[in-house]
Amino acid sequence: MLSTTLIAIGGGGATHGSHPELDRLCIEHTASRRRVGYIGTASGDDADKHRRFCDGFRPLAGTLSQLSNQADHDQARIWAEGLDLIYVGGGNPTLLVDHWKLTGIGTVLVDAFRRGVTLAGVSAGAMCWFESFLWRSRDDGLQTGEGLGIVKGSMTPHSQVEPDRRAHMHGLVASGAMPEGYAVDDGAALVLHEGEPARSYPSEGPPFVYRIRRREGETALSS
């Protein structure tokens, strides 16, 4: 069976124009051909984010491509078959997951992951892989949402620059309203590799990746 790798970035990287080390981290966990695909659905295919993604990854990747927001299941399947890394940008995570479920693209991504394609993403593009996530709506504040469930547990990004996220997540986990999970700072990433303990990048913070549990509270992960 092929090994699987998922990288959940709290904030930063190519689409944000910062923390280029996070882009290199993704490439380090990608097959040698380094065929990289980008999904910008969470931001409505924002052109500036796509441009920054290309600027950041072009020196690192073998090839770059984008899956259009207008793509259907079959187009997504053909696109994903030629990739080693799929990177999902930030934006609105509920819009993203709802679109994937409606079009069937979510099943394409699950199948790609099982084939050994590395999945990575930032903010909404990181939360979407988990069973549950905590995000901030412009109108309604902090909200919970349901992800694809490729990764068990929950996740919230931006936990350093928006500290109320971590505090709110503690309450949800303690009450049982949200499964145990992770809070990830900007500039940090949670690296999940099959058969290995979860680890953080960088290995020593700040920034940090926090493991949030119901009884034990929180601990900062290490590599």
C-alpha positions, -999 to +999 in steps of 0.1 A: +000+000+000+013+035-009+021+058+020+001+089+025+011+124+036-010+154+045+003+189+054-021+213+071-007+249+072-020+274+097-012+305+076+015+318+053+032+302+023+030+310-014-006+322-015+000+346+014+034+358+000+052+348+032+070+319+049+085+303+017+099+275+039+064+261+040+064+257+002+097+239+004+082+216+031+054+206+008+078+198-020+100+178+003+070+155+008+063+152-029+073+125-055+104+133-076+085+145-106+070+173-085+038+177-105+019+203-084-018+212-088-036+241-071-073+245-061-085+280-054-122+272-049-123+286-013-115+321-026-136+319-057-104+313-078-090+346-067-065+356-094-040+372-070-037+341-048-032+320-079-005+343-091+013+343-058+010+305-057+027+302-091+054+327-081+062+307-050+061+272-065+074+277-100+110+276-089+103+244-069+079+223-090+083+203-121+049+214-135+021+235-122-016+234-130-049+247-116-083+230-112-109+256-122-139+263-100-160+253-130-145+217-132-168+187-128-160+153-113-146+138-145-124+168-153-111+167-117-103+130-119-083+134-151-065+164-136-056+146-104-043+115-121-013+135-133-003+150-100+021+143-071+009+172-048-025+189-046-024+222-027-056+240-016-057+277-010-075+296+017-109+313+019-143+300+029-141+264+041-178+257+041-181+269+005-152+247-004-164+215+012-200+220+000-188+225-036-166+194-034-195+173-021-220+187-046-197+180-076-181+148-064-146+164-064-142+154-028-142+117-037-116+124-064-093+140-038-099+111-013-090+086-041-059+107-050-048+106-014-052+069-012-030+065-043-002+084-026-007+119-038+004+144-011-024+167+000-016+201+014-033+234+021-035+266+041-062+279+063-095+267+047-073+245+025-060+229+057-092+226+077-111+209+049-094+175+053-106+170+089-138+157+103-146+190+119-131+225+118-134+259+135-134+289+112-143+326+114-173+339+093-172+376+085-208+379+095-212+354+123-178+350+140-164+317+150-183+288+136-179+250+134-180+231+101-177+196+087-148+186+065-141+157+042-130+135+071-098+122+055-082+130+089-099+121+121-104+150+146-106+187+142-084+217+133-083+255+134-057+277+118-043+312+126-042+303+163-014+328+171-028+359+154-064+351+165-059+336+200-097+334+206-098+305+182-077+283+205-097+293+236-130+286+218-117+253+205-108+243+241-144+248+252-158+229+222-135+200+228-141+199+265-178+199+261-177+172+234-192+195+208-160+191+187-136+161+185-100+165+198-077+181+173-051+207+164-047+245+165-020+257+141-002+290+141+006+311+111+040+300+098+035+265+112+023+232+097+010+199+109+026+170+091+007+137+090+025+108+075+010+073+075+022+051+103+040+079+121+031+102+150+018+137+141+046+162+140+050+199+136+070+222+114+091+240+125+103+214+150+107+240+178+084+270+179+072+296+179+052+292+157+035+262+172+011+234+164-010+225+194-027+192+202-059+199+220-074+170+240-105+168+262-088+157+294-052+166+290-057+201+276-031+213+251+004+204+243+028+218+217+039+192+192+075+187+181+090+170+151 
